[in-house]
Amino acid sequence: MWQRDETDGLGRSSRLRELSKQVTSEDPAARAIRALRAWDLTLHGKPVGRTLDLVEEALLPDGELPPELGWCRDTWGFELPAIIGLTYVYTDQLAKAEKLFSDAIMDFTVAGWSGAHLGFGHFLMGLVRFRRGFLTEAEGFLREGLRLSERIAPDIPLQWDAVGVLADTLLARGRAEEAWALAEKYRFRPPFHPSAMVLPDAPSLYGKLQLARGDYAGAIRTFREVGAQLDDRGRRNTVWAPWASHLAVALHATGEVEEARKTAEDAVARAREFGTASAVGTALRLQAAVWDGTAAVELLEEAVSTLTLSPVAYDLAYALVDLGAALRRAGRLEEAAEYLYQGIEMAQHCTADGLVGRARRELSYSGLRPNRLRTLSKDALSKPEWDVAKLAVRGVPPQRIAEQLGLELSLVQRRLASVHRKAGTGPDGLAAALGLTPPPDADLI
C-alpha cells in the first residue's frame, strides 16, 4: 500500500507531467494518469486550480467515479479512487471527499472485504471528518480503522495512518498525554517505514506530538530533518506536511525569534502558492504565534477572514480564540469578547474540549463569563445563513453582503463560516454543495 521510491520523487513528477500531456481522452489510462498527476501536484503544493481541473477530467461529467476506477475494481485497485478523495481532502473539497469515502465503506462492506480495505475506508472517513472539525466522529472512525488494522499485522502502513491522525485528533481535543501514549503504544516514532507514505506526513505529526509535550529541541530536530527531506523531493504542501509553521513555533519557544519569523513567513508563502483557504489561514495563524502586539492581531484577523471561507471548523475556532486572546492582551476587551464567544461556540461544536477551556480562561481574564454553549446544527442552514449563502454564490464579497443586508461585517463573516462548515466546501464548491446556480458573471459582481 502506497509503495514509493522516495529517491526519485522529482523524476516521477516529471514523467507524470509528460504522460498527462500525451494521453488523449480516449486513452483507457487517461483518467488514472490525470488522477495521479493531480495528487502529485497536491503533494508539491502547486496552485490548486490546475489540480482540481485534473480531478474533474478523471471523473465522469456528473462527478462520479468512472467504472474502471471503482473502489472494488481490479483494473487499478482501490488506490486510484483513494488518491482522488485524498486530493479533495487537501484542496478543501471536503464534502466531495466525504461522499467518496462513504461510498468506499459501503462498497467494501457489500463486497465482504472486512480487512485492510474496510480499515482503510474508515481511516479515510476519519481523516475527512477530522479536517471538517467533527472530532468525536473522526475519533470513532479512526479507532475502528485501527481496530481493523490490528487484525491484519503489526506496524503496517494502515496502522500508522490511523494512529497518526488519531493522535492529531486527540491533540485537537485537548488530550495531549493520551495522544502521546497512543503513539508510544504503536511505536509511532522515527524511523518511519521508508517505502510507505503515511497520511498526513508521519514525521510532521510526530513533531507536533513533541511540540505538544514541550520537547522543543526534539521537535526542532524532527521538523528540520523532515523539511530538508521533503524540500529535496519538491514536496511543499503545508497541509499534508505542516512542518514549517510548527518549526517556527518551536524555534520561537526557544528564543530563536528571527529564524522563527523567517520560517513562518516562508510557510505562509508556500501556503499562498498552493492557494486553499485552509492552508493560508492556518499558516497565518501559526505565523501570528511568533509575533506580538499589533502584528499578531493583524495576522490573526487575516487568518480568521481567510478561514471563514474554508470548511475546516476546528482551525477557524482556534484562530478565533487566538485572535480574542491577542485582542485581550492589547486591551481591546470588547472586540476580544466577540471573538472569544465565537471561538468557544465553534470549539464546543467541534468537541475541542481543550480549546473550549482555553477560551473560557481568556474570557475570565477579561472579567467576562462564557455565554451558554449551544450545539450547532450541521444538517441545514438557517434562513439568515441562506440569505448570506445566496449572495456569496453570486460572487458578492462579505463587505457588500453586510451592506446589502444591513448587518455588521463580523456577523456576515460568522454566518459565512457556518455556511462553509455545514456545506463542507470552500467558495468554489459552494454553489454545487447547496444546489444553487451562480450567474455566468458571478465573478464580475
C-alpha positions in Angstrom: 0.0 0.0 0.0 1.4 3.4 -1.0 4.7 2.0 -2.1 7.1 4.5 -3.5 10.7 5.2 -4.4 11.4 8.3 -2.4 14.8 9.0 -4.1 13.1 9.6 -7.5 10.3 11.9 -6.4 11.1 14.8 -8.8 11.8 12.4 -11.7 8.5 10.7 -11.2 6.7 14.1 -11.2 8.3 14.9 -14.5 7.3 11.7 -16.0 3.7 12.1 -14.8 3.6 15.6 -16.2 4.7 14.4 -19.7 2.3 11.4 -19.6 -0.6 13.7 -18.7 0.2 15.8 -21.8 0.5 12.9 -24.1 -2.7 10.9 -23.3 -5.9 11.6 -25.0 -9.4 11.4 -23.6 -9.9 8.1 -25.5 -6.9 6.5 -23.9 -8.0 3.9 -21.3 -5.3 5.1 -18.9 -6.1 8.8 -19.3 -8.3 9.1 -16.2 -5.8 7.3 -14.0 -2.9 9.4 -15.2 -4.8 12.6 -14.5 -5.7 11.4 -11.0 -2.1 10.6 -10.3 -0.9 13.9 -11.7 -3.5 15.8 -9.5 -2.2 14.0 -6.4 1.4 14.7 -7.4 0.6 18.5 -7.8 -1.1 18.4 -4.4 1.9 17.0 -2.6 4.1 19.6 -4.3 1.8 22.4 -3.3 1.3 23.7 -6.8 -1.6 26.1 -7.4 -4.8 24.3 -6.7 -6.8 25.4 -9.7 -4.9 23.1 -12.1 -5.1 20.2 -9.6 -8.9 20.4 -9.4 -9.2 20.6 -13.2 -7.3 17.4 -13.5 -9.5 15.7 -10.9 -12.6 16.7 -12.8 -11.1 15.3 -16.0 -10.5 12.0 -14.2 -14.2 11.7 -13.2 -17.5 11.4 -15.1 -19.3 14.6 -16.0 -21.6 14.2 -13.0 -18.6 14.0 -10.7 -19.0 10.2 -10.1 -16.1 7.7 -10.4 -15.9 6.0 -13.8 -16.5 2.2 -13.7 -12.8 1.5 -14.2 -11.9 3.5 -11.2 -14.4 1.9 -8.8 -13.4 1.0 -5.3 -13.7 -2.7 -5.9 -12.5 -2.9 -9.5 -9.3 -4.9 -10.3 -8.2 -2.6 -13.1 -6.4 0.0 -10.9 -7.2 -1.2 -7.4 -8.6 1.0 -4.6 -5.6 3.3 -4.5 -6.8 5.4 -7.5 -10.2 6.4 -6.1 -8.4 6.9 -2.7 -6.0 9.3 -4.4 -8.9 11.3 -5.9 -10.5 11.5 -2.5 -7.3 12.5 -0.8 -6.7 15.2 -3.4 -10.1 16.5 -2.4 -9.2 16.3 1.3 -6.2 18.6 0.8 -7.8 21.0 -1.6 -10.7 22.0 0.7 -13.3 19.9 -1.2 -14.2 18.0 1.9 -17.9 17.3 1.1 -16.8 15.6 -2.1 -14.1 13.6 -0.3 -16.6 12.5 2.3 -19.0 11.2 -0.3 -16.3 9.2 -2.0 -15.1 7.7 1.3 -18.7 6.9 2.4 -19.1 5.0 -0.9 -15.9 3.2 -0.2 -17.1 1.9 3.1 -20.4 0.8 1.6 -18.8 -0.9 -1.4 -16.2 -2.7 0.7 -18.9 -3.9 3.1 -21.1 -5.2 0.4 -18.2 -7.0 -1.3 -17.4 -8.6 2.1 -13.9 -7.0 2.2 -13.6 -6.7 6.0 -9.9 -6.4 6.3 -7.4 -3.8 5.1 -9.8 -2.3 2.5 -12.5 -1.6 5.1 -10.0 -0.4 7.6 -8.6 2.0 5.1 -12.1 3.2 4.3 -12.7 4.0 8.0 -9.3 5.8 8.1 -10.2 7.9 5.1 -13.5 8.8 6.6 -11.9 9.7 9.9 -9.4 11.9 8.1 -12.0 13.9 6.3 -14.1 14.2 9.5 -11.0 15.5 11.3 -10.4 18.0 8.6 -14.0 19.2 8.9 -13.7 19.6 12.6 -16.1 16.8 13.6 -13.6 15.5 16.1 -15.8 13.0 18.0 -16.9 11.3 14.8 -13.3 11.4 13.5 -12.1 9.6 16.6 -14.7 6.9 16.2 -13.9 6.2 12.5 -10.1 6.2 13.3 -10.4 3.8 16.2 -12.4 1.4 14.0 -9.8 1.7 11.3 -7.1 1.0 13.9 -9.0 -2.0 15.3 -9.3 -3.5 11.8 -5.6 -2.9 11.1 -4.7 -4.8 14.3 -6.4 -7.9 12.9 -4.0 -8.0 9.9 -0.4 -7.4 11.2 1.5 -5.0 13.4 3.3 -2.0 12.1 1.6 -1.9 8.7 1.1 1.4 6.9 -2.7 1.4 7.6 -1.9 1.2 11.3 0.4 4.2 11.2 -2.1 6.1 9.1 -4.8 5.6 11.7 -2.5 6.2 14.7 -1.1 9.4 13.3 -4.4 11.1 12.5 -6.0 9.7 15.7 -3.2 11.2 17.7 -3.7 14.5 15.9 -7.4 14.3 16.7 -6.7 13.7 20.4 -4.4 16.8 20.4 -7.2 18.9 18.9 -9.5 17.6 21.6 -7.0 18.7 24.3 -5.8 15.2 25.2 -2.1 15.5 24.6 -1.0 12.9 27.1 -3.4 10.3 25.6 -2.1 11.2 22.1 1.5 10.6 23.2 0.6 7.3 25.0 -1.1 6.1 21.8 2.0 6.9 19.7 4.2 5.1 22.2 1.9 2.0 22.3 2.0 1.6 18.5 5.7 2.7 18.1 4.6 5.7 16.0 8.1 7.3 16.0 11.2 7.6 13.8 12.5 5.8 11.8 9.2 5.6 9.8 8.8 3.0 7.1 10.9 4.2 4.2 8.7 2.7 1.4 5.2 3.7 2.6 3.5 7.0 2.6 1.7 7.8 5.8 -1.1 10.3 5.6 -0.6 13.0 6.6 3.2 13.1 6.7 4.2 11.0 9.7 7.4 12.9 10.8 5.4 16.1 10.8 2.8 14.6 13.0 5.4 13.2 15.4 7.0 16.6 15.6 3.6 18.1 16.6 3.4 15.5 19.4 6.8 16.5 20.6 5.8 20.2 20.5 2.6 19.5 22.5 4.8 17.8 25.2 7.1 20.8 25.4 10.0 19.0 23.9 11.1 21.9 21.7 14.6 20.7 21.0 13.3 17.3 19.8 10.5 18.9 17.7 13.1 21.2 16.1 15.3 18.3 15.1 12.3 16.4 13.7 10.9 19.3 11.7 14.3 20.3 10.3 15.0 16.7 9.2 11.6 16.2 7.5 11.7 19.7 6.0 15.1 19.0 4.3 13.9 15.6 3.0 10.6 17.0 1.6 12.3 20.0 0.1 14.7 17.7 -1.7 11.7 16.0 -3.2 9.9 19.2 -4.1 7.0 18.5 -1.7 5.8 21.8 -0.3 2.2 21.2 0.7 1.7 22.8 4.1 -1.4 20.9 5.0 -0.2 17.4 4.2 3.2 18.1 5.8 2.8 21.1 8.2 6.4 21.0 9.4 7.5 24.6 8.6 4.9 26.5 10.6 5.3 24.3 13.6 9.1 24.5 13.3 8.6 28.3 13.6 6.6 27.9 16.8 9.2 25.6 18.3 12.0 28.0 17.4 10.2 30.9 18.9 9.7 28.9 22.1 13.5 28.5 22.4 14.2 32.2 21.8 15.3 31.9 18.2 12.9 34.7 17.2 14.4 35.9 14.0 14.7 32.4 12.5 11.2 31.6 13.7 9.7 34.6 11.9 11.6 33.9 8.7 10.5 30.3 8.8 6.8 31.2 9.5 6.9 33.7 6.6 8.2 31.0 4.3 5.4 28.7 5.4 2.8 31.3 4.5 4.4 31.8 1.1 4.2 28.1 0.4 0.5 28.1 1.6 -0.3 31.1 -0.7 1.3 29.3 -3.6 -1.0 26.3 -3.1 -3.9 28.7 -2.6 -6.5 26.9 -0.5 -8.2 28.9 2.3 -7.4 26.3 4.9 -3.7 26.3 4.0 -3.3 30.0 4.0 -5.4 30.7 7.1 -3.7 28.1 9.2 -0.2 29.2 8.2 -1.2 32.8 9.1 -2.5 31.7 12.5 0.8 30.0 13.2 2.8 32.9 11.9 1.0 35.1 14.4 2.3 32.9 17.2 5.8 34.2 16.6 4.8 37.8 16.7 3.3 40.1 19.4 1.1 43.1 19.7 -0.4 44.8 16.6 1.5 42.5 14.2 0.0 39.4 15.8 -3.5 40.9 15.8 -3.3 41.8 12.1 -2.1 38.3 11.1 -4.9 36.7 13.1 -7.5 39.0 11.6 -6.4 37.9 8.2 -6.3 34.2 9.3 -9.9 34.4 10.6 -11.1 36.2 7.4 -9.4 33.5 5.3 -10.5 30.5 7.3 -14.1 31.8 7.2 -14.0 30.8 3.5 -12.9 27.2 4.3 -14.7 24.1 5.6 -12.2 23.5 8.4 -14.2 24.4 11.5 -11.5 23.5 14.2 -8.9 25.6 12.5 -11.3 28.5 12.4 -12.2 28.0 16.1 -8.5 28.0 17.0 -7.9 31.2 15.1 -10.9 32.9 16.7 -9.7 32.1 20.2 -6.1 33.2 19.3 -7.5 36.5 17.9 -9.6 37.0 21.0 -6.6 36.4 23.3 -4.4 38.7 21.2 -7.0 41.5 21.4 -7.4 41.0 25.2 -3.6 41.4 25.6 -3.9 44.6 23.5 -6.5 45.9 25.9 -9.3 45.8 23.3 -11.7 43.9 25.6 -15.0 44.4 23.7 -13.6 43.1 20.5 -11.8 40.3 22.3 -15.1 39.1 23.9 -16.8 38.9 20.5 -14.2 36.7 19.0 -13.8 34.6 22.1 -17.6 34.0 22.2 -17.5 32.9 18.6 -14.5 30.7 19.2 -15.9 29.0 22.3 -19.1 28.2 20.4 -17.4 26.7 17.4 -14.9 24.8 19.6 -17.7 23.3 21.5 -19.3 22.2 18.2 -16.1 20.5 17.3 -15.8 18.9 20.8 -12.4 20.5 21.1 -12.6 20.5 24.9 -9.1 21.8 25.4 -9.8 24.8 23.2 -13.1 25.4 25.0 -11.3 25.5 28.3 -8.7 27.9 27.0 -11.3 30.3 25.6 -13.2 30.2 28.9 -10.0 31.2 30.7 -9.4 34.0 28.3 -12.9 35.3 29.0 -12.3 35.1 32.7 -9.1 37.1 32.4 -11.3 39.8 30.7 -13.7 39.7 33.6 -16.4 38.1 31.4 -18.4 35.0 31.8 -18.7 32.4 29.0 -22.1 32.5 27.3 -24.2 29.4 27.4 -22.8 27.0 24.9 -25.1 26.0 22.0 -24.8 22.9 19.8 -24.8 24.0 16.2 -26.8 22.0 13.6 -24.8 20.8 10.7 -27.7 19.4 8.8 -29.3 22.6 7.4 -28.8 26.3 7.0 -30.9 28.8 8.9 -32.7 31.4 6.9 -30.2 34.1 7.8 -27.4 31.7 6.6 -29.2 31.1 3.4 -29.5 34.8 2.8 -25.8 35.2 3.1 -25.0 32.0 1.1 -27.1 33.1 -1.9 -25.2 36.3 -2.2 -21.9 34.6 -1.7 -22.6 32.2 -4.5 -23.3 35.2 -6.8 -19.8 36.4 -6.0 -20.7 39.2 -3.7 -17.8 39.9 -1.2 -18.5 39.9 2.5 -18.4 43.7 2.9 -21.0 44.1 0.2 -23.2 41.4 1.7 -23.0 43.3 5.0 -24.1 46.5 3.3 -26.9 44.8 1.3 -28.4 43.0 4.3 -27.7 45.8 6.8 -25.5 43.7 9.0 -22.2 44.0 10.8 -19.3 42.6 8.8 -18.3 40.4 11.7 -21.8 38.8 11.7 -21.7 38.2 8.0 -18.3 36.5 8.4 -19.6 34.3 11.2 -22.6 33.2 9.1 -20.3 32.6 6.1 -18.1 30.4 8.3 -21.1 28.4 9.4 -22.3 28.0 5.8 -18.9 26.7 4.6 -18.6 24.4 7.6 -22.0 22.9 7.0 -21.6 22.6 3.3 -18.2 21.1 3.7 -16.6 23.2 1.0 -14.9 26.5 0.2 -16.3 29.2 -2.1 -15.5 27.3 -5.3 -17.7 24.4 -4.4 -20.4 26.2 -2.5 -23.0 26.6 -5.3 -22.8 22.9 -6.2 -23.0 21.8 -2.5 -26.1 23.9 -1.9 -27.8 23.1 -5.2 -27.6 26.8 -6.3 -26.6 28.0 -9.7 -24.3 31.0 -9.8 -24.9 33.5 -12.6 -22.4 33.4 -15.5 -21.0 36.8 -14.5 -20.7 35.9 -10.8 -17.0 36.8 -10.6 -17.8 40.3 -12.0 -20.2 41.4 -9.3 
